[in-house]
Structure formats: structure tokens, C-alpha cells
Amino acid sequence: MISDNINAIKAELPDGVVLCAVSKYHPAEMISEAYDGGQRVFGESHVQELMKKYEVLPKDIEWHFIGHLQTNKVKYIAPFISLIHSVDTPKLLAEINRQGIKCARRIPCLLQLHVAMEETKFGFSVDELREYLQNGEWREMNGIDIQGIMCMASNTDDEERILSDFRTANEFSRYCAENFGNNFRIRSWGMSGDYLLAVREGSNLVRIGSKIFGERVY
Ligand SMILES: *Cc1c(COP(=O)(O)O)cnc(C)c1O
């Protein structure tokens, strides 16, 4: 059943769009089921939960971290994480860099852009991120590899607002590729409720949870 959900979503995604199956709050058994159907990319948003699953599940899973990450927890995931989507401050990026150097790896990262109307969501504003990238200190960091932009749209039924949030991210992502290099190639936006809008506005990495695994129990 889980694999049927994954296949149905994949059939709707344009070529070149990667599906990250968001497995937070769901047990390892459900991840195994998706894995047996061929899914390899999974997203988690809590370090402790991710560590438990990492221990028991196959080592060729590509784990993505998608939630708000506290600096004091970076060290636990640094050795194995495939992509951190949710880098929301220069301080966090500096810590990921420090831990990446310790592990002798460049940790793939996305910078989280705040485009939604809710104040509560995390991320850099467009102006903050432009300034941060222009200042250029990230270029000297050998423990990170910045590969693109992540965002979450406003939590609303208004499709025009959602599309406009994604458009803001898409335009900023293009600006980054033009000004800071082709390494800015990942555009992580779109969740269960809005992934079809997201791919219309340039997403090439969607993060889908409830539409695959069902509602989460908190
Ligand atoms: C939980 C979560 C998702 C998946 O949400 P669904 O609506 O269940 O698809 C995607 N991105 C982030 C950052 C999340 O925290």
C-alpha cells in the first residue's frame, strides 16, 4: 500500500523531480516497506528519531534532514546525513561546517528561504540570504556543500498565494545560480498538499509525508 502511494505520486512528477518520502513520526517498519518497494530517499525532522531509525535500517538509505536543526545536535547526524534542507541561520551553517570538517566530508546543504506569510516559520528572508551569500564567507567553508534552496509555502487554501511563494523561491534560486554558481541546483519545495503547484514553479525535490504514510500520530 505504501509503495502504491509512492508509485502514484511518482507517476505525477515530471522527469527529474526527486521524491523525498517524509517518514517522521512513522515507525521503521513502514520505512522498510517503502524501501522494499525501491524508495531510498527519506526525510526526518527530529534528530533522536532519525538516529534510532538510522541504527536499524539499511545503510544505503539516503537520509535527508528537513526540520529545524539545533546547533548542538549537528554532530550526531554529521557523519551520515545525505542532505540538510533546513539551514536557517549563518550560525547553524558554521556549525555544520565545523562538524563536516571533523568527519572529513562536505555536508550537502540547502538554505531555507522564508517566503510564507506565517511569522512562525524558520528561514532567511530574501534580503538576508542575498546579503549573506554576497558576503562570501561560505565560499571558504570546506565542511559544507551548498546545493540549493528550500522553502515551505504559506499554510493556506489560496493557490495563488502558494504559487507566489514558490515563485519567489524559484526566482531567488535562479538568481543564486547566476551569481554564485551552478552548484545552486536543488529546489526543494512541495509537500502533500501543494507538490503539484510546486513542480509548476520549478521544484525538483518534493518532500511528501502524509500522502505516502497516512496521517501522523503526535
Ligand atoms: C512534515 C514535513 C513535510 C511533509 O509534510 P506532509 O504534508 O505530510 O507531506 C515536508 N516538509 C517539511 C519541512 C516537513 O516538516
The ligand as an ORCA input file, in Angstrom:
! r2SCAN-3c Opt
* xyz 0 1
  C       6.427     17.242      7.709
  C       7.103     17.981      6.645
  C       6.853     17.701      5.294
  C       5.822     16.687      4.820
  O       4.535     17.136      5.094
  P       3.240     16.380      4.511
  O       2.205     17.449      4.500
  O       2.935     15.283      5.452
  O       3.575     15.898      3.155
  C       7.571     18.388      4.345
  N       8.492     19.316      4.687
  C       8.755     19.624      5.963
  C       9.780     20.657      6.269
  C       8.062     18.978      6.987
  O       8.332     19.299      8.256
*
